[in-house]
Amino acid sequence: MDAPEVPAIPVIGRFAPSPTGRMHAGNIFAALVAWLVARSQGGQMVLRVEDLDRERSKPAFIDDVQRDFERLGLFWDRGPYFQHDRDEAYRAALETLAARDLLYPCYCTRADLHAASAPHRGEKPVYPGTCRALPAAKRAEREAAGRAPALRLTVPDRVLGLRDLVQGDYRQNLACDCGDFLVRRADGAFAYQLAVVVDDGAQGVTSVVRGVDLLCSTPQQMYLQELLELPHPVYGHVPLVTGDRGRRLSKRDRDAALDELLARFGTPAAVIGHIAGITGLAPTTDPVMPEELLGEFSVGALPTLFPDPVQIPWR
Ligand code: GLU
């Protein structure tokens, strides 16, 4: 008998919730696929609580989010790790980038950015490079005015691409589609792009599954991985579950939040079953736990599994 195929590198997936509210149907769907992708390959899951945003992250939500995962049968093997414990690692990464002369202070305010944002082909405003070559005198002027700078990473005119497990080939020119991006905010907080790359690297994450809204961040993260000599994970970006008129569900959509879902459907299995059924992960919306979906699930089917790879209407 042939031995079962075991990937050369063990698969480590991750749940990376931001504890800014209860989980909603979209978060649950992405977490379910992340879990299925890792488990179906004999892998493990890391739980990382992304509480970089200290103002919006509430201790109560940190407890809730862990309880929610457990209740839904989405168990993890390592962690929870917390981003609030990781300042030293993020600082070290910034030092590595600064030593290569790749960072510069940026004094632009949100209003400046809005006014100056260049025409762009990507999905987000492209930073026009205002502060990249700021003459020393101007820099001193801004410092004297007491404006605390953010830090940006200089990006090259280079195309970075990936083969996404769900979305297929995706390419981005860092300079034209993204521009120099933030690695530290003006308030001193480390930027999401930096933290996520440093953490995925340190936690040995090889499989990243998340919503397609983060696909356009992936080339930036891959560029940072290169600079910090970290391996690239395999990426899969799943459709967003959307509410009225194609708007993505958010933590403010009460009717899709987990406590409401439990009230509507009765049990965690009924919630998972409904989400699996409407997204195409299961043939019906019958109650089911993640473990029971493993038998039918295969990573190879992901490119054709979802009728629309970008959005799935919530119902
Ligand atoms: N913490 C992010 C969120 O909850 C996910 C970031 C990621 O998966 O890279 O939306």
Boltz pocket constraint, residues with backbone or C-beta under 6 A from the ligand:
constraints:
  - pocket:
      binder: B
      contacts: [[A, 16], [A, 17], [A, 18], [A, 50], [A, 196], [A, 209], [A, 210], [A, 214]]
      max_distance: 6.0
